[in-house]
Amino acid sequence: MSLAALDQNYVMHTYARRNLEFIKGQGAILTERSGREYIDFTSGIGVVSVGHGHPALSEAIATQASTLIHTSNLYLIEPQAQLARELVHLSGLDARCFFANSGAEANEGAIKIARRYGEEGGLPKRYKVITLAHSFHGRTITALKATGQTQMHNYFGPYPDGFVYAENIDAIEGLIDDHTVAVMVELVQGEGGVTPLDREAVQKLAAVLRRRDILLIVDEVQTGIYRTGELLASGLYGITPDIVTLAKGLAGGVPIGAILTTHKSILSPGDHGSTFGGNFLSSKAAMTVLAILKEYHESGALAEAITYFKDKSEAFARRFDTLFEGETGLGLMRALIARDETIQQAVIDAAHEAGLLILKSGRRRVRMLPPVTISRAEIDEGFKRLESACLSL
Ligand SMILES: Cc1ncc(COP(=O)(O)O)c(C=O)c1O
């Protein structure tokens, strides 16, 4: 049976998959079964932060796998404790960490922490979480309900109560009531259009929330781990969230999720847990990714790559202004704004034909999430292929 037939017959049909089978990768290049090479402007939807086949990461994973993969969170785990210290130090937050396995799970934990905080403050019990329209926070029942794309709530109910959606950041304050315990936002919405929130509006909101004792949860599942130029986009925005969630790029492709919270003693043994979260393998991978990216950031190479990519992307949108009305994004999280939905789909399909992997975001955006360590040559080649794709339309 062909791979496509196996997939069709035995795997649930939850993804609109392309019939492409990648068999190996190096940096931002993926090789398909046919031998054809593709430039990867998706990095596995923001996961392969240090590129495919990074030698130091492969070596660290192999060595850890042959030493110890998992014991459980009932015992001390050295790489987990070191990873927690590194995240706390690099983020500058006076925080502690909890480790999970995905972004949705990290957000679930963040919401539990917020609800616990609301229970500690006496009556009335505070439990409501305000999130933004078009946001995306994950696929578990609670993370889905936190997601402000209400068309995604058509099935699977009843959902947990207590989620309120603000049309935009300026509308949040007006939605606060006696039951509000937290606000959860992405500083740049990944699935919702790649538009960075306004820095001043975010700082103003953070000050209002602090004054009113409402927690600020920043979902950095997609923006975190140097994607926007700093470890956390919160750092770029100059805010100190109460809770930050991470996943995707943290361990370069090994599943991990993390919560950092400044409310260091909010949970007690038994309140929350995970079988796999932060085991030896994923923690060691994450430590290695952080070491690679920290060096890449400190050397100035990341800032250079961002400027180079951004300039290319902006120039591209200007050159193809019949297709795109502009360009948006932060750091290496960018999008070309297509003039309509048909153009968005046509550009993505033509890019695949031309050997470039690229993503959708929102209804009109063509999203680019390359590996954080993408080289100039790979950026050049990616835009060259995008150019031939757009010329073919
Ligand atoms: C901002 C944000 N939060 C949460 C998630 C969910 O992460 P996961 O798919 O690892 O559960 C995603 C995934 O795209 C995301 O972009």
The ligand as an SDF file (V2000), in Angstrom:
LIG
                    3D

 16 16  0  0  0  0  0  0  0  0999 V2000
   -0.4230   31.0790   20.1220 C   0  0  0  0  0  0  0  0  0  0  0  0
   -0.6880   29.6150   20.1890 C   0  0  0  0  0  0  0  0  0  0  0  0
   -1.1360   29.0800   21.3450 N   0  0  0  0  0  0  0  0  0  0  0  0
   -1.3810   27.7610   21.4700 C   0  0  0  0  0  0  0  0  0  0  0  0
   -1.1940   26.9040   20.3960 C   0  0  0  0  0  0  0  0  0  0  0  0
   -1.4730   25.4410   20.5670 C   0  0  0  0  0  0  0  0  0  0  0  0
   -0.2730   24.7540   20.6130 O   0  0  0  0  0  0  0  0  0  0  0  0
   -0.2480   23.1570   20.4510 P   0  0  0  0  0  0  0  0  0  0  0  0
   -0.6500   22.8460   19.0460 O   0  0  0  0  0  0  0  0  0  0  0  0
    1.1900   22.7790   20.7520 O   0  0  0  0  0  0  0  0  0  0  0  0
   -1.1870   22.6100   21.4560 O   0  0  0  0  0  0  0  0  0  0  0  0
   -0.7240   27.4110   19.1880 C   0  0  0  0  0  0  0  0  0  0  0  0
   -0.5460   26.5230   18.0270 C   0  0  0  0  0  0  0  0  0  0  0  0
   -0.5560   26.9140   16.8830 O   0  0  0  0  0  0  0  0  0  0  0  0
   -0.4640   28.7980   19.0700 C   0  0  0  0  0  0  0  0  0  0  0  0
   -0.0250   29.3400   17.9370 O   0  0  0  0  0  0  0  0  0  0  0  0
  1  2  1  0
  2  3  1  0
  2 15  2  0
  3  4  2  0
  4  5  1  0
  5  6  1  0
  5 12  2  0
  6  7  1  0
  7  8  1  0
  8  9  2  0
  8 10  1  0
  8 11  1  0
 12 13  1  0
 12 15  1  0
 13 14  2  0
 15 16  1  0
M  END
$$$$
